[in-house]
Amino acid sequence: MDNRAHFSGICMEKCGGLCCNPWWGIISYTMVKANGLANLDAFKGEVIKGIRLRQERITAAYVTNERPRRALFKTPERYNVSVKEIRANGSALEINIIAMFAFRCMYISPLSAGNACLIHPAVLGGKDVRPPHCAALGAPEARPDEKGYCRVIHAAQGLNPLRGLSPLKGPSTSDASTAAAVELEKNISLKSFREGFPTIEAAADNVINGLKDYCSKNLPHLLRREKPAAPGRNEPCWCGSNLKYKKCHGQ
């Protein structure tokens, strides 16, 4: 039996193609924000532009290997975009962003119709028109942190998906581990989906809020401050000089 065909069957039978429905496109990148938290409205526009650019890169890369090419994805259902790290260099902020896009592949049939990949070689009589990225998913030979690694396939091979390459004890243990791996993948995907946003604009707001929160806790000197209201001319000056305002900053 062809191992790839066997494990592809496990994908659909055991987890229903969780890695494809939704398919998560994940990109990490860095943006630089000059002048602290000044001009945040303009910076939000740059964040939106950056998210949209990376979404378009993914949709452009995921097309079938045929003529004419067919795109696998339309607009993401959810945008899970957040600030992972910020480094300050004076008033400039280097912001590490991780953007996750939940796409629905147009070639995964509904659950009622078998939840199968309609462009899989097993469906097309051995012809593989999938993008290279898709063909690498669930590779039986892939190991943790390698391209194509899948916890479910790893468990189905009789290996513990949470403990490297250590073998499991017997088929029943392997079945239980496969079921546990499926449940873990479902929970991870569901959590990421729930934490995401329906629009790019809302995702950009989350980045801006993360930036404000970080500066509030770690870089308070970069926060924008409102100018205090001027006291009366004969009242003490707001600067603490113990002089009347008219003799100090009110001159």
Residue, then its C-alpha position, 0 to 999 in steps of 0.5 A: m500500500d502507498n503510505r501517502a495514500h494510506f495516511s491521506g485516508i486517515c486525514m479524511e476519515k479521522c479528522g476530516g481534513l482539519c488542516c484544510n478546513p479552515w486552512w490557516g495561513i500564518i505569516s510573521y513580519t516586522m513593522v517600524k512605528a516612528n515617533g512613539l504613539a503619535n499619528l496612530d490613525a495613519f499607522k493603522g492604515e499602514v497596518i491594514k495595508g500590510i495585512r492585506l498585502r500578506q493575504e494577497r500573497i497567500t491567495a496568489a501562491y495557493v493555485t492549482n498546478e494546471r492550465p488554467r490555474r484555479a485559486l483555492f481561497k477567496t477572502p479569509e473568514r477570520y483574521n487573527v492578527s496580534v503583536k508578539e514582541i516590541r523593541a524600542n529604539g528611542s522613540a521608534l518601535e519595532i513591532n513583530i506581528i503574527a498574522m493568521f488567516a482562516f481560509r476555507c478551501m473551495y475544493i473541500s467537499p461539505l461534511s455531508a458529501g464526505n468532507a473530501c479534497l476534490i483535487h486530491p490525487a486519489v480523487l483525480g486518478g493519480k493526477d496531482v494538481r495541488p499547490p506544492h504547499c498542499a502536497a507537503l501537508g501530512a507527509p508521513e516522513a515529516r518530523p516535529d518542526e519540519k515542513g509537512y508535519c502533522r500530529v494526527i499522522h504522527a500518532a497514526q504511525g504509532l509515534n507519540p505526537l507530543r513526545g518526539l519519536s518515542p513509539l506507542k505501545g500497541p494499536s489500541t494505544s495508537d488509536a487513542s493517541t490519534a483521537a487525542a491528536v485530532e481533538l488537540e488540533k480541533n481545539i487549537s484551530l477553534k481557539s484561533f478562530r474565536e480569537g480572530f476578527p471578521t475584517i482586516e480593519a478590526a484586526a488592525d485595531n487589535v494591533i493598535n490596542g496591543l501597541k498601546d497596552y505594551c507602551s502603557k506597561n513598559l514605555p509610559h514615556l511614549l504615551r500621549r499626554e493631554k496638556p493640563a488646563a491653565p489655572g487662573r492667573n493668581e493661582p499656583c502654577w501647574c509646574g510646581s514652582n510655587l509662583k503664581y501662574k501669571k508670574c510663571h508659565g502664564q507670562 
